[in-house]
Amino acid sequence: MNIPKVFYSSITQKIVMALTGLFLCLFLLIHLAGNLQLLLPQAKAQLQYNYYSHVLSNSIIIKIASYITYFFLLLHCVYAWLLTRKNRQVRSVHYACNRPQHSSKWASRNMGILGVILLFFLIIHMKTFWYVYHWGSIGIDSQGYRDLYDIVIKAFSHLWYVVLYVFCMIAMGYHLVHGVASAFSSLGLHHKKYSYFARQLGFFFAIAVSFGFAFIPISVFLQQSG
């Protein structure tokens, strides 16, 4: 079976990476907004967060959106691997003087490593919360909803998990700093007016999202330890 070259050309791969990456950025914003409920006073946070989780897990619209997100995530990973492999093949010829740190930023040179860290974190994250919520042993709150809040609080009461979570959020921040700007560039926004805006947007988005996600487990851990 011959696959048309358009599906695996460098341009196509970069466009797919850009579109799926921006979609996942939107997902991160929505996910962060939901998780910020964990910072409410304990009694209110438990009831509100569990109700929120119940609505998400029982909405057909949300389920469809979840399947789309999983597909886009898989697509993003596959095309990231294809681009990384192609870039390594292109760089197979070594120059006498090669100082990549002088021509590119650290994040852009290590997107593959950052992506692997995030994939590793995603697997642990899904196992800790998503899998337990759907198939694990979980309590019921006073409203009759599955008590995901209790699972989250218990996970964030362990220092090793908080450290791992924060470390991975830092990795995500670096990934987003380069990824957002690169996505806009791949979509054709090369003009000097747009390039500066794309870089600044990527930077502030990365800082806000990564800090927001990292702050939640730190706050919960300190409350549990206090």
N, C-alpha and C positions, 0 to 999 in steps of 0.2 A: 504494500500500500504506500503510494507516494504522497507525502504531505507537502502541500504548497509551501514554497520558501517563505511566503509572507508570514506564516505562523511561527517561524523560528528565526526570523531575521533580527538583527540587533535593534533596529528601530521598533519593531513590533514588541520585542521583549521589554524594552525600556518604557514603551507606552503602557503596556499591561502592568508593569511594575508600578508606574506612576498612578494609574487609575485605581488599582487595588490598594495601593498604599494610602492614597487619600481617603478611600472608603473606610479603611481600617482606622484612620485618624478620627473620622467621624464616630466610629464605634467607640473609640477610646473616650471621647468627650461624653458620650451618652452613658457609658459604663461608669466613668468617674462621677458624673452627676448622681447616679443611683447610689454609689458607694459612699458619697458624702453624708448620706443619712446615718451612717454609723457614728458620726461625730455628735449626733443629737444626745440629749440626756438619756441615760440607759433605758428607762422604762418606755419612753416614746420611741427611741431608736429601734428597740426590739419589735414592737408592734408594727411600726411603719415599715421597717426593712423586710420583715417576714411577709407582710401584705404585698409589698412591692415585688418580692420574689415569687409569691403565689400568682400574682397577675401576669408576670412575665412568662412563667412556666405553663400557664393555661390559656394563653392568647394565641390563636391560630396565626394572627398577623406577626406576632413576635417570633413564633416558631419558624415561619417562612423567612423572616429577616435573619434568624439565626443560621438557617441552612445556607442562605446567601453569604453570610459572613464567613462560615466555615469554608465554603467553596472559594471565596476570594482570598482567604488566608492560605489555603492550599495552593492556589494559583500563584500567589505572591511568593511562596516558598520555592515552588518549582522553577519559576522564572528567575528567582534570585540565584538558584543553583546553576541554571543555564548561563546566566550572565557572568557569574564568578568563574565558571569553567572556561568560557570564551575569553575572558580577560586574562586568565592565566596562560592560555595558548598564545594570545597576542604578545604577552610579555615574556615569551620563551627565549627571545633574543635579548641578552643582557648587554648593557652598555658599559664602557670603561668607567664612566663617571655617572653613578646613579644615586641621587639624593632625593627620594620621593618626599621626605619631610619638608623640603624646600619648595615643592610645587603643589602639594596637596595637604589637606588637614588630616589629622589622625583618624577622625571618624570616617572620612571617605575612604581611607586605605584599609579600614578594618570593619567594613559593613558586614562582611561574611561572619566574622567572629562574633560581632554584636548580635547578628541574626540567630546564630546558634545558641547563644546565651538566652535570648528571648524565647526561642523554641523550647529549650530545656525548662525554662521557668513556666511556660504555658502548660507543659505536660504536668508538672508538679501542681500548678495552680488548679487545673481541671480535676486532677485526682483528689485534691484536698477539699474542694468545694462542690464543683458541678457533679462529680461522680457520687459523692456522699449524699448530696441533696436528692438525687434521683434514685439511687439504689442502696445507699448505706443506711445504717441505723441512726435515726435522727428523732429528736423529741418533738413534741407539739406544744405550741404556746397557748396562751389563754384565749386566743381567738379561734383556735382550732387549726392554725396553719403550721406547716413544717417549720421548725425552728432553725433556719439557716443562720440567723443572727448568733445563736449559741455556738455553732460550729466555727464561725468566723472569729468570734471573740476568743475561743479556746486556741485556735491556730495562732492568733496574734499575741497570745500570752507566752509563747515560747520565743526566747531571745534569738535562737538560731534561725527560726523562720523569719523573724522581723529583719535580721541582718541580711539573709538571702533575698528577701523581698526588696529591701532598699537598694541592695547592690544591683539587682536586676532592673530596678527603676532608673538607676543611674545609667545603666547600659542602654535602656530604652530612650533616655534623654539624648544620649549621643547619637543613637540610631535616627531619631527624629530630626535632630539638628541638621544633619546632612540629607536625610530622606525627603523632607518636605520641600526644601529648596531644589533638590535634584528632580523631584516629581514635576514641579512647575517648569523646570528647564526642559525635561523630556517632552512636555506637552507643547513646547514651542515658545515659551515666554523667555526669550533670550535678550530682549531689548533692555538697555541699561536702566530704563525706568522701572521695569518689572523685576529685574534680577535682584536689585537692592531690597525691594519689598518682599520678595520670596525668601531671601536670606533672613530678614528680620522676622518675618512671620514664622519661619521654621524655628528660629531661635526661641522666640517668646512662647510659641506653642509647646515646644519641647520642655522648656523650663516649667511652665505652668502645669502641664499634664504629669510629667514625671514627679514634680514636687507634690502635687495633689495626691497621687497614688501613694507615694512614700510616706507622706505625713500621716495618713490614716493608721497604718499598723504601728507607727511610732507612738501616736497619741493613745491608741488602745492599750499598747503595752505599758506605757507610763501610768495610765489609769489603773490597770490591773496590779501594777507593782506598788502603787502608792497606798 
